[in-house]
Amino acid sequence: KSIKGNRELLDVLPSKRRHEDDSDLSGESSGDDQDELDLPTHKRHKKMEKQAYHQWKSSVLSSNKQTKPDPTKPRKQAQLNFKKKPSEIALEVSSVAN
């Protein structure tokens, strides 16, 4: 078996070859688009996920700002009543004794 080098492989797939000599011939394309094309697939996916996360986060924060209660009125917390009345304690004791 013969092992092909990078140059031979790129000759087989010329679309994969980078052309440094004509790097800026298309002035119409933005730098961001070109950067995304140069990134490996996993980095592109990670970048897209990060953008989607930031978009989600900003939408959640903006909706939270819209639905916030009036800050001048503090919320009242419900009080818990754990104290038993003496009459209830007597009933429990008598029912256990029977």
OpenMM code with the backbone's topology and positions (N, CA, C; nanometers):
from openmm import Vec3, app, unit

residues = "LYS SER ILE LYS GLY ASN ARG GLU LEU LEU ASP VAL LEU PRO SER LYS ARG ARG HIS GLU ASP ASP SER ASP LEU SER GLY GLU SER SER GLY ASP ASP GLN ASP GLU LEU ASP LEU PRO THR HIS LYS ARG HIS LYS LYS MET GLU LYS GLN ALA TYR HIS GLN TRP LYS SER SER VAL LEU SER SER ASN LYS GLN THR LYS PRO ASP PRO THR LYS PRO ARG LYS GLN ALA GLN LEU ASN PHE LYS LYS LYS PRO SER GLU ILE ALA LEU GLU VAL SER SER VAL ALA ASN".split()
positions = [
    Vec3(0.0836, -0.1195, 0.0000),
    Vec3(0.0000, 0.0000, 0.0000),
    Vec3(0.0870, 0.1244, 0.0000),
    Vec3(0.0443, 0.2212, -0.0772),
    Vec3(0.1178, 0.3479, -0.0740),
    Vec3(0.0361, 0.4496, 0.0048),
    Vec3(0.1060, 0.5249, 0.0840),
    Vec3(0.0407, 0.6260, 0.1664),
    Vec3(0.0495, 0.7591, 0.0938),
    Vec3(-0.0654, 0.8222, 0.0776),
    Vec3(-0.0676, 0.9505, 0.0080),
    Vec3(-0.0421, 1.0630, 0.1076),
    Vec3(0.0323, 1.1612, 0.0634),
    Vec3(0.0577, 1.2777, 0.1465),
    Vec3(-0.0551, 1.3788, 0.1334),
    Vec3(-0.0458, 1.4851, 0.2103),
    Vec3(-0.1487, 1.5891, 0.2072),
    Vec3(-0.1648, 1.6491, 0.0682),
    Vec3(-0.0551, 1.6735, 0.0020),
    Vec3(-0.0600, 1.7374, -0.1304),
    Vec3(-0.1353, 1.6490, -0.2299),
    Vec3(-0.1067, 1.5177, -0.2282),
    Vec3(-0.1741, 1.4260, -0.3204),
    Vec3(-0.3233, 1.4164, -0.2902),
    Vec3(-0.3574, 1.4169, -0.1611),
    Vec3(-0.4987, 1.4113, -0.1243),
    Vec3(-0.5715, 1.5374, -0.1682),
    Vec3(-0.5054, 1.6508, -0.1565),
    Vec3(-0.5681, 1.7761, -0.1980),
    Vec3(-0.5805, 1.7833, -0.3493),
    Vec3(-0.4916, 1.7173, -0.4208),
    Vec3(-0.5047, 1.7128, -0.5666),
    Vec3(-0.6288, 1.6338, -0.6067),
    Vec3(-0.6624, 1.5316, -0.5280),
    Vec3(-0.7819, 1.4521, -0.5562),
    Vec3(-0.9077, 1.5329, -0.5243),
    Vec3(-0.9040, 1.6095, -0.4156),
    Vec3(-1.0182, 1.6923, -0.3749),
    Vec3(-0.9786, 1.8400, -0.3800),
    Vec3(-0.9778, 1.9015, -0.4971),
    Vec3(-0.9327, 2.0404, -0.5066),
    Vec3(-1.0235, 2.1391, -0.4336),
    Vec3(-1.1479, 2.1021, -0.4074),
    Vec3(-1.2374, 2.1937, -0.3359),
    Vec3(-1.1941, 2.2125, -0.1907),
    Vec3(-1.1186, 2.1177, -0.1371),
    Vec3(-1.0714, 2.1268, 0.0008),
    Vec3(-0.9446, 2.2106, 0.0142),
    Vec3(-0.8829, 2.2426, -0.0964),
    Vec3(-0.7571, 2.3165, -0.0930),
    Vec3(-0.7837, 2.4633, -0.0611),
    Vec3(-0.7024, 2.5199, 0.0237),
    Vec3(-0.7112, 2.6629, 0.0537),
    Vec3(-0.6242, 2.7387, -0.0447),
    Vec3(-0.6801, 2.8446, -0.0969),
    Vec3(-0.6048, 2.9280, -0.1902),
    Vec3(-0.5647, 3.0562, -0.1185),
    Vec3(-0.4381, 3.0640, -0.0801),
    Vec3(-0.3922, 3.1835, -0.0108),
    Vec3(-0.3717, 3.3005, -0.1065),
    Vec3(-0.3436, 3.2712, -0.2343),
    Vec3(-0.3131, 3.3796, -0.3276),
    Vec3(-0.4383, 3.4609, -0.3636),
    Vec3(-0.5578, 3.4004, -0.3633),
    Vec3(-0.6792, 3.4762, -0.3940),
    Vec3(-0.7682, 3.4864, -0.2696),
    Vec3(-0.7067, 3.5241, -0.1575),
    Vec3(-0.7795, 3.5262, -0.0312),
    Vec3(-0.8825, 3.6381, -0.0235),
    Vec3(-0.8560, 3.7539, -0.0809),
    Vec3(-0.9486, 3.8665, -0.0665),
    Vec3(-1.0010, 3.9156, -0.2008),
    Vec3(-1.0252, 3.8279, -0.2950),
    Vec3(-1.0763, 3.8706, -0.4246),
    Vec3(-1.2230, 3.9093, -0.4171),
    Vec3(-1.3000, 3.8427, -0.3341),
    Vec3(-1.4420, 3.8774, -0.3223),
    Vec3(-1.4589, 3.9771, -0.2081),
    Vec3(-1.4684, 4.1019, -0.2399),
    Vec3(-1.4841, 4.2058, -0.1388),
    Vec3(-1.6260, 4.2150, -0.0877),
    Vec3(-1.7192, 4.1476, -0.1552),
    Vec3(-1.8588, 4.1556, -0.1160),
    Vec3(-1.8888, 4.0708, 0.0069),
    Vec3(-1.8232, 3.9580, 0.0197),
    Vec3(-1.8539, 3.8709, 0.1326),
    Vec3(-1.7972, 3.9303, 0.2610),
    Vec3(-1.8763, 3.9208, 0.3668),
    Vec3(-1.8327, 3.9778, 0.4942),
    Vec3(-1.7297, 3.8859, 0.5590),
    Vec3(-1.6528, 3.9415, 0.6487),
    Vec3(-1.5495, 3.8643, 0.7168),
    Vec3(-1.6079, 3.7571, 0.8054),
    Vec3(-1.7247, 3.7831, 0.8650),
    Vec3(-1.7884, 3.6851, 0.9518),
    Vec3(-1.8260, 3.5589, 0.8765),
    Vec3(-1.8827, 3.5745, 0.7570),
    Vec3(-1.9211, 3.4585, 0.6773),
    Vec3(-1.7988, 3.3748, 0.6436),
    Vec3(-1.6906, 3.4408, 0.6054),
    Vec3(-1.5684, 3.3693, 0.5702),
    Vec3(-1.5105, 3.2999, 0.6929),
    Vec3(-1.5164, 3.3677, 0.8099),
    Vec3(-1.4659, 3.3067, 0.9322),
    Vec3(-1.5443, 3.1802, 0.9655),
    Vec3(-1.6771, 3.1856, 0.9496),
    Vec3(-1.7586, 3.0688, 0.9805),
    Vec3(-1.7280, 2.9535, 0.8862),
    Vec3(-1.6980, 2.9841, 0.7605),
    Vec3(-1.6660, 2.8781, 0.6656),
    Vec3(-1.5317, 2.8145, 0.6969),
    Vec3(-1.4391, 2.8918, 0.7523),
    Vec3(-1.3067, 2.8395, 0.7839),
    Vec3(-1.3061, 2.7571, 0.9124),
    Vec3(-1.4044, 2.7767, 1.0001),
    Vec3(-1.4067, 2.7054, 1.1273),
    Vec3(-1.4409, 2.5584, 1.1059),
    Vec3(-1.3841, 2.4711, 1.1884),
    Vec3(-1.4246, 2.3303, 1.1830),
    Vec3(-1.5718, 2.3167, 1.2242),
    Vec3(-1.6316, 2.2064, 1.1874),
    Vec3(-1.7749, 2.1873, 1.2096),
    Vec3(-1.8123, 2.1962, 1.3569),
    Vec3(-1.7356, 2.1313, 1.4450),
    Vec3(-1.7714, 2.1332, 1.5868),
    Vec3(-1.7642, 2.2736, 1.6446),
    Vec3(-1.6697, 2.3538, 1.5973),
    Vec3(-1.6599, 2.4909, 1.6467),
    Vec3(-1.7755, 2.5751, 1.5940),
    Vec3(-1.8160, 2.5481, 1.4690),
    Vec3(-1.9305, 2.6199, 1.4124),
    Vec3(-2.0568, 2.5887, 1.4923),
    Vec3(-2.0748, 2.4593, 1.5252),
    Vec3(-2.1916, 2.4197, 1.6035),
    Vec3(-2.1883, 2.4829, 1.7418),
    Vec3(-2.0698, 2.4853, 1.8024),
    Vec3(-2.0564, 2.5436, 1.9353),
    Vec3(-2.0887, 2.6927, 1.9309),
    Vec3(-2.0422, 2.7604, 1.8265),
    Vec3(-2.0685, 2.9032, 1.8114),
    Vec3(-2.2183, 2.9283, 1.7921),
    Vec3(-2.2832, 2.8427, 1.7115),
    Vec3(-2.4271, 2.8584, 1.6896),
    Vec3(-2.5047, 2.8321, 1.8187),
    Vec3(-2.4630, 2.7321, 1.8956),
    Vec3(-2.5283, 2.7029, 2.0229),
    Vec3(-2.5113, 2.8186, 2.1203),
    Vec3(-2.3925, 2.8785, 2.1205),
    Vec3(-2.3665, 2.9911, 2.2092),
    Vec3(-2.4542, 3.1106, 2.1715),
    Vec3(-2.4680, 3.1368, 2.0408),
    Vec3(-2.5539, 3.2459, 1.9957),
    Vec3(-2.6991, 3.2182, 2.0322),
    Vec3(-2.7435, 3.0946, 2.0154),
    Vec3(-2.8812, 3.0585, 2.0498),
    Vec3(-2.9043, 3.0743, 2.1996),
    Vec3(-2.8046, 3.0367, 2.2810),
    Vec3(-2.8159, 3.0516, 2.4258),
    Vec3(-2.8266, 3.1980, 2.4643),
    Vec3(-2.7418, 3.2830, 2.4054),
    Vec3(-2.7461, 3.4256, 2.4381),
    Vec3(-2.8785, 3.4875, 2.3947),
    Vec3(-2.9312, 3.4442, 2.2814),
    Vec3(-3.0607, 3.4947, 2.2356),
    Vec3(-3.1711, 3.4510, 2.3328),
    Vec3(-3.1672, 3.3250, 2.3761),
    Vec3(-3.2649, 3.2753, 2.4721),
    Vec3(-3.2543, 3.3510, 2.6036),
    Vec3(-3.1306, 3.3710, 2.6501),
    Vec3(-3.1082, 3.4381, 2.7775),
    Vec3(-3.1606, 3.5810, 2.7732),
    Vec3(-3.1339, 3.6528, 2.6634),
    Vec3(-3.1806, 3.7909, 2.6534),
    Vec3(-3.3329, 3.7963, 2.6471),
    Vec3(-3.3960, 3.6984, 2.5800),
    Vec3(-3.5427, 3.6980, 2.5745),
    Vec3(-3.6021, 3.6698, 2.7122),
    Vec3(-3.5394, 3.5795, 2.7880),
    Vec3(-3.5881, 3.5493, 2.9228),
    Vec3(-3.5723, 3.6706, 3.0130),
    Vec3(-3.4571, 3.7361, 3.0057),
    Vec3(-3.4348, 3.8537, 3.0891),
    Vec3(-3.5315, 3.9657, 3.0543),
    Vec3(-3.5560, 3.9871, 2.9254),
    Vec3(-3.6484, 4.0938, 2.8865),
    Vec3(-3.7909, 4.0610, 2.9308),
    Vec3(-3.8308, 3.9338, 2.9215),
    Vec3(-3.9658, 3.8978, 2.9668),
    Vec3(-3.9767, 3.9093, 3.1182),
    Vec3(-3.8681, 3.8793, 3.1899),
    Vec3(-3.8691, 3.8950, 3.3352),
    Vec3(-3.8841, 4.0412, 3.3739),
    Vec3(-3.8197, 4.1295, 3.2999),
    Vec3(-3.8310, 4.2719, 3.3291),
    Vec3(-3.9730, 4.3210, 3.3064),
    Vec3(-4.0409, 4.2648, 3.2063),
    Vec3(-4.1776, 4.3072, 3.1757),
    Vec3(-4.2774, 4.2553, 3.2785),
    Vec3(-4.2544, 4.1383, 3.3337),
    Vec3(-4.3519, 4.0770, 3.4238),
    Vec3(-4.3158, 4.0912, 3.5712),
    Vec3(-4.2211, 4.1747, 3.6056),
    Vec3(-4.1838, 4.1917, 3.7452),
    Vec3(-4.2976, 4.2587, 3.8218),
    Vec3(-4.3215, 4.2165, 3.9463),
    Vec3(-4.4227, 4.2849, 4.0271),
    Vec3(-4.3730, 4.4232, 4.0676),
    Vec3(-4.4645, 4.5022, 4.1184),
    Vec3(-4.4307, 4.6388, 4.1585),
    Vec3(-4.3280, 4.6335, 4.2717),
    Vec3(-4.2079, 4.6913, 4.2526),
    Vec3(-4.1035, 4.6803, 4.3559),
    Vec3(-4.1372, 4.7574, 4.4832),
    Vec3(-4.2325, 4.8514, 4.4791),
    Vec3(-4.2662, 4.9281, 4.5996),
    Vec3(-4.3517, 4.8458, 4.6948),
    Vec3(-4.4185, 4.7422, 4.6449),
    Vec3(-4.5023, 4.6580, 4.7296),
    Vec3(-4.4304, 4.5259, 4.7566),
    Vec3(-4.3739, 4.5096, 4.8749),
    Vec3(-4.3068, 4.3823, 4.9035),
    Vec3(-4.4103, 4.2705, 4.9207),
    Vec3(-4.3727, 4.1513, 4.8835),
    Vec3(-4.4622, 4.0369, 4.8975),
    Vec3(-4.4717, 3.9966, 5.0434),
    Vec3(-4.5893, 3.9529, 5.0827),
    Vec3(-4.6063, 3.9015, 5.2182),
    Vec3(-4.5926, 3.7504, 5.2134),
    Vec3(-4.5146, 3.7004, 5.3053),
    Vec3(-4.4979, 3.5563, 5.3121),
    Vec3(-4.6041, 3.4999, 5.4062),
    Vec3(-4.6643, 3.3930, 5.3668),
    Vec3(-4.7666, 3.3309, 5.4503),
    Vec3(-4.7022, 3.2775, 5.5773),
    Vec3(-4.7728, 3.2974, 5.6889),
    Vec3(-4.7201, 3.2494, 5.8159),
    Vec3(-4.7627, 3.1049, 5.8372),
    Vec3(-4.6711, 3.0279, 5.8878),
    Vec3(-4.7004, 2.8887, 5.9181),
    Vec3(-4.7418, 2.8782, 6.0642),
    Vec3(-4.8443, 2.8002, 6.0913),
    Vec3(-4.8951, 2.7880, 6.2269),
    Vec3(-4.8705, 2.6457, 6.2761),
    Vec3(-4.7623, 2.6281, 6.3507),
    Vec3(-4.7281, 2.4964, 6.4024),
    Vec3(-4.7767, 2.4751, 6.5464),
    Vec3(-4.8216, 2.5810, 6.6111),
    Vec3(-4.8644, 2.5691, 6.7510),
    Vec3(-5.0011, 2.5020, 6.7562),
    Vec3(-5.0136, 2.4042, 6.8412),
    Vec3(-5.1418, 2.3366, 6.8579),
    Vec3(-5.2146, 2.3985, 6.9761),
    Vec3(-5.3430, 2.4038, 6.9611),
    Vec3(-5.4260, 2.4565, 7.0699),
    Vec3(-5.4357, 2.3499, 7.1791),
    Vec3(-5.4488, 2.3919, 7.3034),
    Vec3(-5.4563, 2.2937, 7.4136),
    Vec3(-5.5728, 2.1960, 7.3975),
    Vec3(-5.6845, 2.2391, 7.3409),
    Vec3(-5.7988, 2.1479, 7.3259),
    Vec3(-5.7647, 2.0351, 7.2276),
    Vec3(-5.6873, 2.0627, 7.1224),
    Vec3(-5.6490, 1.9603, 7.0250),
    Vec3(-5.5543, 1.8579, 7.0875),
    Vec3(-5.4662, 1.9045, 7.1749),
    Vec3(-5.3712, 1.8141, 7.2403),
    Vec3(-5.4464, 1.7175, 7.3310),
    Vec3(-5.5446, 1.7676, 7.4035),
    Vec3(-5.6224, 1.6828, 7.4940),
    Vec3(-5.6990, 1.5779, 7.4150),
    Vec3(-5.7522, 1.6136, 7.2999),
    Vec3(-5.8260, 1.5180, 7.2179),
    Vec3(-5.7352, 1.4071, 7.1669),
    Vec3(-5.6132, 1.4419, 7.1284),
    Vec3(-5.5197, 1.3419, 7.0775),
    Vec3(-5.4821, 1.2422, 7.1865),
    Vec3(-5.4603, 1.2920, 7.3075),
    Vec3(-5.4214, 1.2051, 7.4182),
    Vec3(-5.5352, 1.1103, 7.4521),
    Vec3(-5.6565, 1.1616, 7.4549),
    Vec3(-5.7693, 1.0759, 7.4915),
    Vec3(-5.7963, 0.9705, 7.3841),
    Vec3(-5.7739, 1.0046, 7.2566),
    Vec3(-5.7981, 0.9068, 7.1511),
    Vec3(-5.6906, 0.7979, 7.1507),
    Vec3(-5.5708, 0.8296, 7.1913),
    Vec3(-5.4632, 0.7312, 7.1981),
    Vec3(-5.4873, 0.6369, 7.3158),
    Vec3(-5.5411, 0.6881, 7.4244),
    Vec3(-5.5653, 0.6068, 7.5429),
    Vec3(-5.6744, 0.5038, 7.5174),
    Vec3(-5.7665, 0.5331, 7.4329),
    Vec3(-5.8768, 0.4391, 7.4072),
    Vec3(-5.8364, 0.3266, 7.3249),
] * unit.nanometer
topology = app.Topology()
chain = topology.addChain("A")
for resn in residues:
    res = topology.addResidue(resn, chain)
    for name in ("N", "CA", "C"):
        topology.addAtom(name, app.Element.getBySymbol(name[0]), res)
